[in-house]
Amino acid sequence: MSKQNFLLVLGALALMFAGALGGGFWVAENWRGGGSRGSDLVGGPFSLVDHVGRAVTEADYTDRHTLVYFGYTYCPDACPLGLLTITEALEQLGEKAGRVKPLFITVDPERDTVEVMAAHHEHFHSAFSFLTGTARQIADVARAYRVYYQKSETEDAADYLVDHSTVTYLMAPGGGFLRHFGHAVTADELAAALKEVL
């Protein structure tokens, strides 16, 4: 290959790399909610039932920031830790905690009835609303929040696990996506992030 052709190929590769890098930054920025289109990628309308049996929609929570966590009450480890992290973060906020509404949405509507959700609610922050619904309603809200979940196949039909995303979403009043937190987030980190937006 001649030196001129080598330089042309090298230049083309550099342009491709720059384009890919720029695209990655755009996606990352919009996923964090930094762009208007990014805020449209997560969240949306839903129709569910809370742990006291009241029918609710996203409109019931538009007056405050919301923390949205998907999981299930039979979860052996990730969900209890995620809910405790949110509980501890809200406790750190003191009076400001009233400006945040935490929502736990089940990905296991088959077992997570209103009664089961009400019993589970007692172990976490009192501001929580635990939401359930039909299989179709849960599928719709999970799709809106880009949440993955999959029931495991076991011999015992009643004793199964559900593989699912472990992400906490911070939504603005009115429902716009602000940012998300992974499973490793600490209560201190979550409380600090909440203080920035309150």
One Martini backbone bead per residue (centre of mass of N, CA, C, O) as a GRO file, in nm:
protein
  198
    1MET     BB    1   0.096   0.036   0.023
    2SER     BB    2   0.074   0.347  -0.007
    3LYS     BB    3   0.115   0.634   0.162
    4GLN     BB    4  -0.145   0.771   0.059
    5ASN     BB    5  -0.342   0.537   0.118
    6PHE     BB    6  -0.280   0.514   0.417
    7LEU     BB    7  -0.377   0.802   0.494
    8LEU     BB    8  -0.670   0.766   0.395
    9VAL     BB    9  -0.746   0.532   0.582
   10LEU     BB   10  -0.673   0.674   0.848
   11GLY     BB   11  -0.874   0.908   0.811
   12ALA     BB   12  -1.133   0.738   0.794
   13LEU     BB   13  -1.103   0.605   1.073
   14ALA     BB   14  -1.108   0.868   1.235
   15LEU     BB   15  -1.393   0.955   1.149
   16MET     BB   16  -1.541   0.705   1.254
   17PHE     BB   17  -1.455   0.736   1.551
   18ALA     BB   18  -1.571   1.020   1.598
   19GLY     BB   19  -1.864   0.945   1.533
   20ALA     BB   20  -1.900   0.725   1.749
   21LEU     BB   21  -1.824   0.901   1.990
   22GLY     BB   22  -2.041   1.116   1.949
   23GLY     BB   23  -2.280   0.920   1.964
   24GLY     BB   24  -2.223   0.822   2.251
   25PHE     BB   25  -2.254   1.099   2.389
   26TRP     BB   26  -2.547   1.145   2.300
   27VAL     BB   27  -2.671   0.900   2.435
   28ALA     BB   28  -2.573   0.955   2.722
   29GLU     BB   29  -2.699   1.235   2.756
   30ASN     BB   30  -2.995   1.146   2.693
   31TRP     BB   31  -3.016   0.929   2.918
   32ARG     BB   32  -2.972   1.153   3.146
   33GLY     BB   33  -3.154   1.406   3.035
   34GLY     BB   34  -2.997   1.638   2.865
   35GLY     BB   35  -3.221   1.591   2.657
   36SER     BB   36  -3.532   1.604   2.525
   37ARG     BB   37  -3.533   1.315   2.408
   38GLY     BB   38  -3.437   1.159   2.660
   39SER     BB   39  -3.697   1.225   2.836
   40ASP     BB   40  -3.876   1.032   2.630
   41LEU     BB   41  -3.753   0.732   2.683
   42VAL     BB   42  -3.874   0.754   2.983
   43GLY     BB   43  -4.178   0.674   3.040
   44GLY     BB   44  -4.537   0.702   3.121
   45PRO     BB   45  -4.826   0.573   3.095
   46PHE     BB   46  -5.044   0.436   3.361
   47SER     BB   47  -5.232   0.143   3.506
   48LEU     BB   48  -5.290   0.082   3.852
   49VAL     BB   49  -5.235  -0.065   4.184
   50ASP     BB   50  -5.225  -0.022   4.507
   51HIS     BB   51  -5.175  -0.133   4.846
   52VAL     BB   52  -5.498  -0.027   4.895
   53GLY     BB   53  -5.666  -0.055   4.606
   54ARG     BB   54  -5.592   0.189   4.427
   55ALA     BB   55  -5.641   0.352   4.148
   56VAL     BB   56  -5.367   0.439   3.926
   57THR     BB   57  -5.166   0.698   3.783
   58GLU     BB   58  -4.930   0.915   3.676
   59ALA     BB   59  -5.108   1.169   3.768
   60ASP     BB   60  -5.073   1.113   4.087
   61TYR     BB   61  -4.732   1.204   4.053
   62THR     BB   62  -4.685   1.519   3.932
   63ASP     BB   63  -4.609   1.698   4.206
   64ARG     BB   64  -4.342   1.521   4.210
   65HIS     BB   65  -4.086   1.356   4.265
   66THR     BB   66  -3.967   1.037   4.139
   67LEU     BB   67  -3.907   0.699   4.249
   68VAL     BB   68  -3.836   0.419   4.037
   69TYR     BB   69  -3.901   0.068   4.115
   70PHE     BB   70  -3.826  -0.259   4.001
   71GLY     BB   71  -3.992  -0.564   4.127
   72TYR     BB   72  -4.017  -0.812   4.400
   73THR     BB   73  -4.114  -0.965   4.700
   74TYR     BB   74  -3.945  -1.249   4.640
   75CYS     BB   75  -3.685  -1.121   4.645
   76PRO     BB   76  -3.372  -1.209   4.791
   77ASP     BB   77  -3.187  -0.915   4.736
   78ALA     BB   78  -3.202  -0.663   4.544
   79CYS     BB   79  -3.471  -0.532   4.637
   80PRO     BB   80  -3.424  -0.482   4.938
   81LEU     BB   81  -3.177  -0.303   4.890
   82GLY     BB   82  -3.310  -0.087   4.712
   83LEU     BB   83  -3.531  -0.003   4.923
   84LEU     BB   84  -3.333   0.071   5.151
   85THR     BB   85  -3.183   0.293   5.002
   86ILE     BB   86  -3.428   0.475   4.964
   87THR     BB   87  -3.507   0.498   5.259
   88GLU     BB   88  -3.237   0.623   5.362
   89ALA     BB   89  -3.236   0.869   5.176
   90LEU     BB   90  -3.503   0.993   5.279
   91GLU     BB   91  -3.413   1.022   5.576
   92GLN     BB   92  -3.185   1.233   5.506
   93LEU     BB   93  -3.391   1.466   5.405
   94GLY     BB   94  -3.630   1.486   5.577
   95GLU     BB   95  -3.857   1.719   5.489
   96LYS     BB   96  -3.786   1.679   5.177
   97ALA     BB   97  -3.920   1.396   5.134
   98GLY     BB   98  -4.209   1.516   5.055
   99ARG     BB   99  -4.086   1.575   4.744
  100VAL     BB  100  -4.089   1.253   4.733
  101LYS     BB  101  -4.194   0.967   4.529
  102PRO     BB  102  -4.204   0.635   4.592
  103LEU     BB  103  -4.189   0.354   4.356
  104PHE     BB  104  -4.320   0.020   4.346
  105ILE     BB  105  -4.291  -0.212   4.074
  106THR     BB  106  -4.402  -0.495   3.967
  107VAL     BB  107  -4.286  -0.819   3.796
  108ASP     BB  108  -4.511  -1.006   3.983
  109PRO     BB  109  -4.845  -1.025   3.957
  110GLU     BB  110  -4.915  -1.317   4.039
  111ARG     BB  111  -4.815  -1.267   4.355
  112ASP     BB  112  -4.851  -0.942   4.366
  113THR     BB  113  -5.073  -0.849   4.551
  114VAL     BB  114  -5.222  -0.625   4.743
  115GLU     BB  115  -5.170  -0.780   5.008
  116VAL     BB  116  -4.867  -0.827   4.968
  117MET     BB  117  -4.789  -0.529   4.931
  118ALA     BB  118  -4.888  -0.428   5.208
  119ALA     BB  119  -4.694  -0.602   5.379
  120HIS     BB  120  -4.426  -0.494   5.248
  121HIS     BB  121  -4.455  -0.186   5.306
  122GLU     BB  122  -4.388  -0.196   5.624
  123HIS     BB  123  -4.053  -0.216   5.569
  124PHE     BB  124  -4.072   0.079   5.458
  125HIS     BB  125  -4.120   0.366   5.352
  126SER     BB  126  -4.418   0.540   5.391
  127ALA     BB  127  -4.415   0.683   5.096
  128PHE     BB  128  -4.468   0.440   4.960
  129SER     BB  129  -4.574   0.286   4.654
  130PHE     BB  130  -4.734  -0.018   4.577
  131LEU     BB  131  -4.744  -0.169   4.251
  132THR     BB  132  -5.002  -0.321   4.055
  133GLY     BB  133  -5.140  -0.577   3.820
  134THR     BB  134  -5.160  -0.682   3.532
  135ALA     BB  135  -4.972  -0.827   3.301
  136ARG     BB  136  -5.023  -0.602   3.092
  137GLN     BB  137  -4.967  -0.353   3.269
  138ILE     BB  138  -4.675  -0.431   3.338
  139ALA     BB  139  -4.568  -0.447   3.050
  140ASP     BB  140  -4.625  -0.149   2.980
  141VAL     BB  141  -4.452  -0.008   3.204
  142ALA     BB  142  -4.186  -0.152   3.140
  143ARG     BB  143  -4.162  -0.042   2.854
  144ALA     BB  144  -4.160   0.263   2.929
  145TYR     BB  145  -3.887   0.200   3.125
  146ARG     BB  146  -3.696  -0.018   3.004
  147VAL     BB  147  -3.772  -0.303   3.135
  148TYR     BB  148  -3.641  -0.602   3.242
  149TYR     BB  149  -3.818  -0.929   3.238
  150GLN     BB  150  -3.795  -1.284   3.368
  151LYS     BB  151  -3.921  -1.579   3.410
  152SER     BB  152  -3.844  -1.862   3.559
  153GLU     BB  153  -3.768  -2.203   3.519
  154THR     BB  154  -3.945  -2.441   3.719
  155GLU     BB  155  -4.076  -2.707   3.886
  156ASP     BB  156  -4.190  -2.497   4.078
  157ALA     BB  157  -4.448  -2.285   4.011
  158ALA     BB  158  -4.432  -2.108   4.293
  159ASP     BB  159  -4.096  -2.127   4.289
  160TYR     BB  160  -3.976  -1.834   4.160
  161LEU     BB  161  -3.788  -1.630   3.954
  162VAL     BB  162  -3.695  -1.282   3.860
  163ASP     BB  163  -3.553  -1.138   3.604
  164HIS     BB  164  -3.410  -0.799   3.645
  165SER     BB  165  -3.393  -0.483   3.662
  166THR     BB  166  -3.166  -0.251   3.866
  167VAL     BB  167  -3.337   0.043   3.863
  168THR     BB  168  -3.337   0.392   3.940
  169TYR     BB  169  -3.576   0.642   3.884
  170LEU     BB  170  -3.565   0.990   3.807
  171MET     BB  171  -3.843   1.204   3.826
  172ALA     BB  172  -4.017   1.463   3.733
  173PRO     BB  173  -4.237   1.678   3.749
  174GLY     BB  174  -4.462   1.532   3.510
  175GLY     BB  175  -4.242   1.278   3.412
  176GLY     BB  176  -3.956   1.349   3.359
  177PHE     BB  177  -3.648   1.246   3.284
  178LEU     BB  178  -3.331   1.258   3.458
  179ARG     BB  179  -3.229   0.977   3.604
  180HIS     BB  180  -3.010   0.705   3.693
  181PHE     BB  181  -2.962   0.408   3.907
  182GLY     BB  182  -2.777   0.173   4.018
  183HIS     BB  183  -2.728  -0.090   4.236
  184ALA     BB  184  -2.459   0.058   4.372
  185VAL     BB  185  -2.601   0.266   4.507
  186THR     BB  186  -2.609   0.484   4.764
  187ALA     BB  187  -2.768   0.662   4.999
  188ASP     BB  188  -2.581   0.907   4.984
  189GLU     BB  189  -2.589   0.945   4.676
  190LEU     BB  190  -2.895   0.973   4.648
  191ALA     BB  191  -2.935   1.211   4.841
  192ALA     BB  192  -2.752   1.408   4.688
  193ALA     BB  193  -2.913   1.405   4.421
  194LEU     BB  194  -3.179   1.508   4.543
  195LYS     BB  195  -3.074   1.781   4.655
  196GLU     BB  196  -3.013   1.904   4.369
  197VAL     BB  197  -3.344   1.906   4.281
  198LEU     BB  198  -3.496   2.042   4.550
   0.00000   0.00000   0.00000
